[in-house]
Amino acid sequence: MEIVAEAGFNGIEAANADEALAILESRSDIAVVFADIDMPGSLNGMQLANQIRDRWPPTEIILTSGQLRPHNDRMPARAVYIPKPYQSSKIAQTLRGFTR
């Protein structure tokens, strides 16, 4: 969350995929979702990303993992993968790129 704020954005934290979906359902101002592929909840980060792409197509998606590297053909359209450990500058650069 600190990285997002340092990049000049307001972040909203979700404890798991279910909470992230509830936030997306209740708000219309979410532009980017940044999720770990290996996250808790009834969905993993890849499943969450696929639901986001289906239900909120304009929302940008950043996925990360220190364990799994998804094949490009499994990534939702326009989703960006950044492996862990990542540099905060890479996250900031990616976020700023979405707002251009």
Sine and cosine of phi, psi and omega as CSV:
sin_phi,cos_phi,sin_psi,cos_psi,sin_omega,cos_omega
0.00,0.00,-0.59,0.81,0.01,-1.00
-0.89,0.46,-0.64,0.77,0.01,-1.00
-0.88,0.48,-0.67,0.74,-0.01,-1.00
-0.89,0.45,-0.71,0.70,0.01,-1.00
-0.91,0.42,-0.67,0.74,0.01,-1.00
-0.90,0.43,-0.44,0.90,0.03,-1.00
-0.99,0.15,-0.07,1.00,0.05,-1.00
1.00,-0.09,0.34,0.94,-0.03,-1.00
-0.88,-0.48,0.41,-0.91,0.10,-1.00
-1.00,-0.05,0.83,-0.56,-0.01,-1.00
-0.96,-0.26,0.47,-0.88,0.10,-0.99
-0.82,-0.58,0.81,-0.58,-0.07,-1.00
-1.00,-0.09,0.66,-0.75,0.09,-1.00
-0.85,-0.53,0.65,-0.76,-0.04,-1.00
-0.97,0.26,-0.42,0.91,-0.04,-1.00
-0.34,-0.94,0.02,-1.00,-0.05,-1.00
-0.90,0.44,-0.61,0.79,0.00,-1.00
-0.89,0.47,-0.68,0.73,0.03,-1.00
-0.92,0.39,-0.61,0.79,0.04,-1.00
-0.88,0.47,-0.68,0.73,0.03,-1.00
-0.90,0.43,-0.65,0.76,0.02,-1.00
-0.88,0.47,-0.64,0.77,0.03,-1.00
-0.91,0.42,-0.72,0.69,0.01,-1.00
-0.88,0.48,-0.60,0.80,0.02,-1.00
-0.94,0.35,-0.46,0.89,-0.09,-1.00
-0.99,-0.14,-0.13,0.99,-0.07,-1.00
-0.74,-0.67,0.51,-0.86,0.04,-1.00
-0.93,-0.37,0.09,1.00,-0.08,-1.00
-0.96,-0.28,0.26,0.97,0.01,-1.00
-1.00,0.07,0.89,-0.46,-0.06,-1.00
-0.98,-0.19,-0.50,0.86,-0.08,-1.00
-0.65,-0.76,0.66,-0.75,0.14,-0.99
-0.89,-0.45,0.78,-0.62,0.01,-1.00
-0.91,-0.42,0.91,-0.41,-0.12,-0.99
-0.69,-0.72,0.54,-0.84,0.13,-0.99
-0.99,0.13,0.67,-0.74,0.02,-1.00
-0.89,0.46,-0.61,0.79,-0.03,-1.00
-0.99,-0.13,0.96,0.28,-0.04,-1.00
-0.92,-0.39,0.40,-0.92,-0.01,-1.00
-0.97,0.26,0.24,-0.97,0.04,-1.00
0.90,-0.43,-0.08,-1.00,-0.04,-1.00
-0.97,0.25,-0.25,0.97,0.04,-1.00
-0.81,-0.59,0.55,-0.84,0.16,-0.99
-1.00,0.06,0.04,-1.00,-0.07,-1.00
-0.89,0.45,-0.57,0.82,0.03,-1.00
-0.93,0.38,-0.67,0.74,0.05,-1.00
-0.91,0.43,-0.65,0.76,0.07,-1.00
-0.86,0.50,-0.74,0.67,-0.01,-1.00
-0.86,0.51,-0.65,0.76,0.02,-1.00
-0.91,0.41,-0.63,0.78,0.05,-1.00
-0.92,0.40,-0.64,0.77,0.03,-1.00
-0.88,0.48,-0.72,0.69,-0.02,-1.00
-0.88,0.47,-0.63,0.77,0.01,-1.00
-0.95,0.32,-0.67,0.74,-0.13,-0.99
-1.00,-0.08,-0.51,0.86,-0.01,-1.00
-0.75,-0.67,0.94,0.35,-0.12,-0.99
-0.81,0.59,-0.57,0.82,-0.01,-1.00
-0.95,0.31,-0.30,0.95,-0.05,-1.00
-0.92,0.38,0.77,-0.64,0.04,-1.00
-0.99,0.14,0.44,-0.90,-0.08,-1.00
-0.72,-0.69,0.76,-0.65,0.17,-0.99
-0.88,-0.47,0.82,-0.58,0.06,-1.00
-0.92,-0.39,0.54,-0.84,0.03,-1.00
-0.64,-0.77,0.32,-0.95,0.10,-0.99
-0.18,-0.98,0.54,-0.84,0.13,-0.99
-0.98,-0.18,-0.09,1.00,-0.08,-1.00
-0.91,-0.41,-0.77,0.64,-0.14,-0.99
-0.95,-0.32,0.67,-0.75,0.14,-0.99
-0.89,-0.45,0.93,-0.35,-0.06,-1.00
-0.94,0.33,0.54,-0.84,0.12,-0.99
-0.94,0.35,0.58,-0.82,-0.03,-1.00
-0.82,0.57,-0.57,0.82,-0.02,-1.00
-0.96,0.29,-0.18,0.98,0.05,-1.00
-0.99,-0.13,-0.20,0.98,-0.02,-1.00
-0.97,0.23,0.66,-0.75,0.10,-1.00
-0.89,0.46,0.43,-0.90,0.02,-1.00
-0.79,0.61,0.68,-0.73,0.05,-1.00
0.91,0.41,0.01,1.00,0.02,-1.00
-0.95,0.32,0.55,-0.84,0.01,-1.00
-0.92,-0.40,0.71,-0.70,0.06,-1.00
-0.95,-0.30,0.78,-0.63,0.06,-1.00
-0.80,-0.61,0.92,-0.39,-0.05,-1.00
-0.95,0.32,0.47,-0.88,0.13,-0.99
-1.00,0.05,0.51,-0.86,-0.11,0.99
-0.96,0.27,0.68,-0.73,-0.01,-1.00
-0.95,-0.33,0.36,-0.93,0.05,-1.00
-1.00,-0.05,0.65,-0.76,-0.01,-1.00
-0.86,0.51,-0.52,0.86,0.01,-1.00
-0.90,0.43,-0.55,0.83,0.03,-1.00
-0.92,0.38,-0.65,0.76,0.04,-1.00
-0.91,0.42,-0.73,0.68,0.00,-1.00
-0.87,0.50,-0.70,0.71,0.01,-1.00
-0.88,0.48,-0.67,0.74,0.00,-1.00
-0.91,0.40,-0.70,0.71,0.03,-1.00
-0.87,0.49,-0.71,0.70,0.01,-1.00
-0.90,0.43,-0.56,0.83,0.03,-1.00
-0.90,0.44,-0.51,0.86,0.03,-1.00
-0.95,0.32,-0.44,0.90,-0.10,-0.99
-1.00,-0.03,0.06,1.00,0.00,-1.00
-0.99,0.11,0.00,0.00,0.00,0.00
